[in-house]
């Protein structure tokens, strides 16, 4: 099974290709242990290899990285 590995987490490439942001339907990019939507500037955490794709669980890129 081909996949993209980050640490112990793994997202299958085929799954990554079909996933879309639940808020804006934009493409998602894998970075570390999160899926990032550059369109609406939200990201979704990956826990135990499972992307948490709930809009209520989405986090703002700007809010979390302001001080960096």
MOPAC internal coordinates of N, CA, C and O (Angstrom, degrees):
PM7 1SCF
backbone

  N    0.0000 0     0.00 0     0.00 0    0    0    0
  C    1.4397 1     0.00 0     0.00 0    1    0    0
  C    1.5282 1   108.36 1     0.00 0    2    1    0
  O    1.2310 1   120.25 1   -64.28 1    3    2    1
  N    1.3096 1   117.13 1   115.72 1    3    2    1
  C    1.4558 1   121.36 1  -178.89 1    5    3    2
  C    1.5178 1   109.09 1   -79.01 1    6    5    3
  O    1.2310 1   120.74 1   -40.86 1    7    6    5
  N    1.3234 1   116.19 1   139.14 1    7    6    5
  C    1.4485 1   118.80 1  -179.89 1    9    7    6
  C    1.5077 1   111.02 1  -155.97 1   10    9    7
  O    1.2310 1   120.95 1    -6.81 1   11   10    9
  N    1.3082 1   115.79 1   173.19 1   11   10    9
  C    1.4456 1   123.04 1   176.54 1   13   11   10
  C    1.5157 1   105.89 1  -104.80 1   14   13   11
  O    1.2310 1   120.29 1   -59.02 1   15   14   13
  N    1.3389 1   117.05 1   120.98 1   15   14   13
  C    1.4597 1   120.61 1  -176.04 1   17   15   14
  C    1.5156 1   110.35 1  -104.43 1   18   17   15
  O    1.2310 1   121.09 1   -42.31 1   19   18   17
  N    1.2969 1   115.52 1   137.69 1   19   18   17
  C    1.4556 1   123.82 1   172.35 1   21   19   18
  C    1.5151 1   106.03 1  -136.99 1   22   21   19
  O    1.2310 1   120.25 1   -71.67 1   23   22   21
  N    1.3115 1   117.12 1   108.33 1   23   22   21
  C    1.4515 1   119.74 1  -175.28 1   25   23   22
  C    1.5145 1   109.30 1    60.86 1   26   25   23
  O    1.2310 1   120.62 1    48.47 1   27   26   25
  N    1.3137 1   116.41 1  -131.53 1   27   26   25
  C    1.4624 1   120.60 1   179.42 1   29   27   26
  C    1.5242 1   111.72 1   -87.19 1   30   29   27
  O    1.2310 1   120.24 1   170.68 1   31   30   29
  N    1.3331 1   117.14 1    -9.32 1   31   30   29
  C    1.4605 1   120.92 1  -176.35 1   33   31   30
  C    1.5228 1   110.03 1   -84.42 1   34   33   31
  O    1.2310 1   121.20 1   -28.61 1   35   34   33
  N    1.3157 1   115.31 1   151.39 1   35   34   33
  C    1.4539 1   119.91 1   178.43 1   37   35   34
  C    1.5209 1   109.06 1  -144.98 1   38   37   35
  O    1.2310 1   121.13 1   -50.22 1   39   38   37
  N    1.3053 1   115.45 1   129.78 1   39   38   37
  C    1.4608 1   121.79 1   173.55 1   41   39   38
  C    1.5166 1   106.07 1  -117.36 1   42   41   39
  O    1.2310 1   120.41 1   -55.04 1   43   42   41
  N    1.3118 1   116.81 1   124.96 1   43   42   41
  C    1.4504 1   121.90 1   178.65 1   45   43   42
  C    1.5254 1   109.20 1   -62.33 1   46   45   43
  O    1.2310 1   120.22 1   -45.23 1   47   46   45
  N    1.3343 1   117.19 1   134.77 1   47   46   45
  C    1.4717 1   121.66 1  -178.64 1   49   47   46
  C    1.5191 1   111.27 1   -57.49 1   50   49   47
  O    1.2310 1   119.97 1   139.02 1   51   50   49
  N    1.3190 1   117.67 1   -40.98 1   51   50   49
  C    1.4690 1   120.40 1   179.44 1   53   51   50
  C    1.5270 1   110.96 1   -63.02 1   54   53   51
  O    1.2310 1   120.23 1   141.21 1   55   54   53
  N    1.3252 1   117.17 1   -38.79 1   55   54   53
  C    1.4583 1   120.77 1   177.23 1   57   55   54
  C    1.5253 1   110.17 1   -65.81 1   58   57   55
  O    1.2310 1   120.43 1   134.73 1   59   58   57
  N    1.3185 1   116.78 1   -45.27 1   59   58   57
  C    1.4579 1   121.25 1   179.63 1   61   59   58
  C    1.5262 1   111.06 1   -59.15 1   62   61   59
  O    1.2310 1   120.27 1   142.55 1   63   62   61
  N    1.3199 1   117.09 1   -37.45 1   63   62   61
  C    1.4675 1   121.52 1  -179.93 1   65   63   62
  C    1.5246 1   112.99 1   -65.92 1   66   65   63
  O    1.2310 1   119.73 1   151.59 1   67   66   65
  N    1.3370 1   118.12 1   -28.41 1   67   66   65
  C    1.4681 1   119.37 1  -177.08 1   69   67   66
  C    1.5240 1   113.40 1  -100.82 1   70   69   67
  O    1.2310 1   119.96 1   165.95 1   71   70   69
  N    1.3253 1   117.69 1   -14.05 1   71   70   69
  C    1.4617 1   119.69 1   179.39 1   73   71   70
  C    1.5255 1   110.52 1   -68.97 1   74   73   71
  O    1.2310 1   120.98 1   -35.58 1   75   74   73
  N    1.3192 1   115.73 1   144.42 1   75   74   73
  C    1.4613 1   122.07 1   175.68 1   77   75   74
  C    1.5235 1   108.21 1  -136.72 1   78   77   75
  O    1.2310 1   120.96 1   -24.87 1   79   78   77
  N    1.2950 1   115.76 1   155.13 1   79   78   77
  C    1.4570 1   121.08 1   177.37 1   81   79   78
  C    1.5263 1   109.18 1   -60.46 1   82   81   79
  O    1.2310 1   120.01 1   -53.30 1   83   82   81
  N    1.3301 1   117.59 1   126.70 1   83   82   81
  C    1.4623 1   119.43 1  -179.41 1   85   83   82
  C    1.5329 1   113.09 1   -68.66 1   86   85   83
  O    1.2310 1   120.15 1   160.44 1   87   86   85
  N    1.3231 1   117.32 1   -19.56 1   87   86   85
  C    1.4641 1   120.14 1  -179.22 1   89   87   86
  C    1.5253 1   111.88 1   -83.25 1   90   89   87
  O    1.2310 1   120.05 1   129.50 1   91   90   89
  N    1.3483 1   117.50 1   -50.50 1   91   90   89
  C    1.4684 1   120.25 1  -173.47 1   93   91   90
  C    1.5243 1   113.72 1  -118.34 1   94   93   91
  O    1.2310 1   120.30 1   176.08 1   95   94   93
  N    1.3302 1   117.03 1    -3.92 1   95   94   93
  C    1.4733 1   123.72 1  -178.66 1   97   95   94
  C    1.5278 1   113.02 1    69.91 1   98   97   95
  O    1.2310 1   120.26 1  -163.46 1   99   98   97
  N    1.3328 1   117.11 1    16.54 1   99   98   97
  C    1.4582 1   121.73 1   178.34 1  101   99   98
  C    1.5218 1   111.98 1   -75.26 1  102  101   99
  O    1.2310 1   121.23 1   -14.32 1  103  102  101
  N    1.3402 1   115.24 1   165.68 1  103  102  101
  C    1.4632 1   121.65 1   176.79 1  105  103  102
  C    1.5260 1   110.01 1   -68.35 1  106  105  103
  O    1.2310 1   121.14 1   -30.34 1  107  106  105
  N    1.3234 1   115.42 1   149.66 1  107  106  105
  C    1.4561 1   121.70 1   178.98 1  109  107  106
  C    1.5197 1   110.16 1  -112.60 1  110  109  107
  O    1.2310 1   120.84 1   -36.92 1  111  110  109
  N    1.3176 1   116.00 1   143.08 1  111  110  109
  C    1.4596 1   123.10 1   176.69 1  113  111  110
  C    1.5197 1   108.19 1  -116.43 1  114  113  111
  O    1.2310 1   120.94 1   -41.39 1  115  114  113
  N    1.3265 1   115.80 1   138.61 1  115  114  113
  C    1.4609 1   121.23 1   178.11 1  117  115  114
  C    1.5179 1   109.40 1   -87.26 1  118  117  115
  O    1.2310 1   120.53 1   -53.63 1  119  118  117
  N    1.3185 1   116.59 1   126.37 1  119  118  117
  C    1.4620 1   121.94 1   175.57 1  121  119  118
  C    1.5159 1   107.13 1  -143.58 1  122  121  119
  O    1.2310 1   121.63 1   -58.91 1  123  122  121
  N    1.3204 1   114.49 1   121.09 1  123  122  121
  C    1.4576 1   121.96 1  -175.90 1  125  123  122
  C    1.5256 1   109.09 1    53.93 1  126  125  123
  O    1.2310 1   119.16 1    57.54 1  127  126  125
  N    1.3098 1   119.22 1  -122.46 1  127  126  125
  C    1.4691 1   120.91 1  -178.67 1  129  127  126
  C    1.5169 1   110.48 1  -113.27 1  130  129  127
  O    1.2310 1   121.73 1  -133.12 1  131  130  129
  N    1.3410 1   114.30 1    46.88 1  131  130  129
  C    1.4617 1   119.52 1   178.51 1  133  131  130
  C    1.5183 1   110.41 1  -151.14 1  134  133  131
  O    1.2310 1   121.25 1   -25.12 1  135  134  133
  N    1.3200 1   115.21 1   154.88 1  135  134  133
  C    1.4573 1   122.44 1   173.51 1  137  135  134
  C    1.5214 1   106.53 1  -106.46 1  138  137  135
  O    1.2310 1   120.86 1   -54.80 1  139  138  137
  N    1.3260 1   115.96 1   125.20 1  139  138  137
  C    1.4559 1   121.74 1  -173.72 1  141  139  138
  C    1.5218 1   110.45 1  -111.27 1  142  141  139
  O    1.2310 1   121.15 1   -46.15 1  143  142  141
  N    1.3335 1   115.41 1   133.85 1  143  142  141
  C    1.4628 1   121.78 1   172.54 1  145  143  142
  C    1.5261 1   107.00 1  -104.70 1  146  145  143
  O    1.2310 1   120.46 1   -67.92 1  147  146  145
  N    1.3260 1   116.73 1   112.08 1  147  146  145
  C    1.4586 1   120.35 1   179.76 1  149  147  146
  C    1.5263 1   111.35 1   -76.94 1  150  149  147
  O    1.2310 1   120.39 1   163.32 1  151  150  149
  N    1.3181 1   116.85 1   -16.68 1  151  150  149
  C    1.4637 1   121.27 1  -179.55 1  153  151  150
  C    1.5294 1   111.59 1   -70.27 1  154  153  151
  O    1.2310 1   120.17 1   127.17 1  155  154  153
  N    1.3362 1   117.28 1   -52.83 1  155  154  153
  C    1.4704 1   120.28 1  -178.45 1  157  155  154
  C    1.5314 1   112.53 1  -104.17 1  158  157  155
  O    1.2310 1   120.51 1  -178.26 1  159  158  157
  N    1.3493 1   116.63 1     1.74 1  159  158  157
  C    1.4698 1   122.84 1   175.65 1  161  159  158
  C    1.5294 1   112.75 1    62.73 1  162  161  159
  O    1.2310 1   121.01 1  -140.42 1  163  162  161
  N    1.3401 1   115.68 1    39.58 1  163  162  161
  C    1.4634 1   122.47 1   175.18 1  165  163  162
  C    1.5205 1   108.51 1  -115.39 1  166  165  163
  O    1.2310 1   120.61 1   -20.27 1  167  166  165
  N    1.3285 1   116.45 1   159.73 1  167  166  165
  C    1.4579 1   119.50 1   171.02 1  169  167  166
  C    1.5155 1   110.05 1  -139.62 1  170  169  167
  O    1.2310 1   122.35 1   -23.53 1  171  170  169
  N    1.3291 1   113.10 1   156.47 1  171  170  169
  C    1.4614 1   122.70 1  -175.92 1  173  171  170
  C    1.5207 1   107.95 1  -124.27 1  174  173  171
  O    1.2310 1   120.52 1   -51.14 1  175  174  173
  N    1.3229 1   116.62 1   128.86 1  175  174  173
  C    1.4598 1   121.15 1  -179.79 1  177  175  174
  C    1.5210 1   111.43 1   -73.57 1  178  177  175
  O    1.2310 1   121.39 1   -25.04 1  179  178  177
  N    1.3231 1   114.95 1   154.96 1  179  178  177
  C    1.4621 1   122.54 1   174.02 1  181  179  178
  C    1.5219 1   106.03 1  -113.00 1  182  181  179
  O    1.2310 1   120.51 1   -59.45 1  183  182  181
  N    1.3299 1   116.63 1   120.55 1  183  182  181
  C    1.4669 1   121.65 1  -179.27 1  185  183  182
  C    1.5135 1   109.26 1  -119.15 1  186  185  183
  O    1.2310 1   120.83 1   -56.22 1  187  186  185
  N    1.3229 1   116.02 1   123.78 1  187  186  185
  C    1.4674 1   122.01 1  -179.34 1  189  187  186
  C    1.5251 1   111.79 1    53.79 1  190  189  187
  O    1.2310 1   120.74 1  -142.82 1  191  190  189
  N    1.3407 1   116.18 1    37.18 1  191  190  189
  C    1.4592 1   121.33 1   177.77 1  193  191  190
  C    1.5155 1   114.63 1    81.20 1  194  193  191
  O    1.2310 1   120.21 1  -175.67 1  195  194  193
  N    1.3412 1   117.20 1     4.33 1  195  194  193
  C    1.4673 1   121.44 1  -177.73 1  197  195  194
  C    1.5253 1   109.09 1  -113.97 1  198  197  195
  O    1.2310 1   120.02 1   -59.28 1  199  198  197
  N    1.3365 1   117.56 1   120.72 1  199  198  197
  C    1.4668 1   119.06 1   176.68 1  201  199  198
  C    1.5295 1   110.53 1   -70.68 1  202  201  199
  O    1.2310 1   120.73 1   -48.53 1  203  202  201
  N    1.3220 1   116.20 1   131.47 1  203  202  201
  C    1.4626 1   122.01 1   179.11 1  205  203  202
  C    1.5336 1   106.82 1   -92.76 1  206  205  203
  O    1.2310 1   120.99 1   -85.56 1  207  206  205
  N    1.3250 1   115.71 1    94.44 1  207  206  205
  C    1.4634 1   122.21 1  -170.43 1  209  207  206
  C    1.5322 1   112.47 1   -99.62 1  210  209  207
  O    1.2310 1   120.40 1  -136.88 1  211  210  209
  N    1.3097 1   116.85 1    43.12 1  211  210  209
  C    1.4584 1   122.02 1   178.27 1  213  211  210
  C    1.5280 1   108.70 1   -99.17 1  214  213  211
  O    1.2310 1   120.32 1   -49.38 1  215  214  213
  N    1.3242 1   116.99 1   130.62 1  215  214  213
  C    1.4634 1   120.29 1  -178.62 1  217  215  214
  C    1.5276 1   110.65 1   -57.79 1  218  217  215
  O    1.2310 1   120.22 1   141.41 1  219  218  217
  N    1.3194 1   117.18 1   -38.59 1  219  218  217
  C    1.4692 1   120.65 1   179.52 1  221  219  218
  C    1.5275 1   112.76 1   -65.38 1  222  221  219
  O    1.2310 1   119.98 1   158.81 1  223  222  221
  N    1.3205 1   117.64 1   -21.19 1  223  222  221
  C    1.4642 1   122.33 1   179.80 1  225  223  222
  C    1.5313 1   112.14 1   -95.81 1  226  225  223
  O    1.2310 1   120.06 1   175.13 1  227  226  225
  N    1.3255 1   117.50 1    -4.87 1  227  226  225
  C    1.4691 1   121.26 1  -179.63 1  229  227  226
  C    1.5228 1   109.61 1   -65.92 1  230  229  227
  O    1.2310 1   121.45 1   -31.08 1  231  230  229
  N    1.3149 1   114.83 1   148.92 1  231  230  229
  C    1.4594 1   120.42 1   179.00 1  233  231  230
  C    1.5189 1   109.12 1  -121.35 1  234  233  231
  O    1.2310 1   120.83 1   -31.21 1  235  234  233
  N    1.3324 1   116.02 1   148.79 1  235  234  233
  C    1.4602 1   121.62 1   179.36 1  237  235  234
  C    1.5213 1   110.32 1   -82.71 1  238  237  235
  O    1.2310 1   120.55 1   -49.59 1  239  238  237
  N    1.3269 1   116.55 1   130.41 1  239  238  237
  C    1.4627 1   120.28 1   177.00 1  241  239  238
  C    1.5263 1   110.93 1   -60.69 1  242  241  239
  O    1.2310 1   120.08 1   134.18 1  243  242  241
  N    1.3214 1   117.45 1   -45.82 1  243  242  241
  C    1.4636 1   121.22 1  -176.69 1  245  243  242
  C    1.5215 1   111.94 1   -63.70 1  246  245  243
  O    1.2310 1   119.98 1   137.89 1  247  246  245
  N    1.3167 1   117.65 1   -42.11 1  247  246  245
  C    1.4640 1   121.26 1  -178.65 1  249  247  246
  C    1.5228 1   111.96 1   -64.45 1  250  249  247
  O    1.2310 1   120.23 1   136.73 1  251  250  249
  N    1.3190 1   117.16 1   -43.27 1  251  250  249
  C    1.4614 1   120.93 1  -175.49 1  253  251  250
  C    1.5238 1   113.68 1   -78.09 1  254  253  251
  O    1.2310 1   119.84 1   159.19 1  255  254  253
  N    1.3259 1   117.91 1   -20.81 1  255  254  253
  C    1.4622 1   120.10 1  -174.86 1  257  255  254
  C    1.5246 1   112.61 1  -118.92 1  258  257  255
  O    1.2310 1   119.47 1  -159.55 1  259  258  257
  N    1.3329 1   118.62 1    20.45 1  259  258  257
  C    1.4667 1   122.37 1  -178.43 1  261  259  258
  C    1.5208 1   113.02 1   -58.78 1  262  261  259
  O    1.2310 1   120.46 1   132.94 1  263  262  261
  N    1.3073 1   116.73 1   -47.06 1  263  262  261
  C    1.4552 1   120.87 1  -174.97 1  265  263  262
  C    1.5163 1   114.57 1   -78.58 1  266  265  263
  O    1.2310 1   119.27 1   174.17 1  267  266  265
  N    1.3220 1   119.00 1    -5.83 1  267  266  265
  C    1.4737 1   121.57 1  -175.10 1  269  267  266
  C    1.4933 1   112.07 1   -93.31 1  270  269  267
  O    1.2310 1   120.10 1   180.00 1  271  270  269

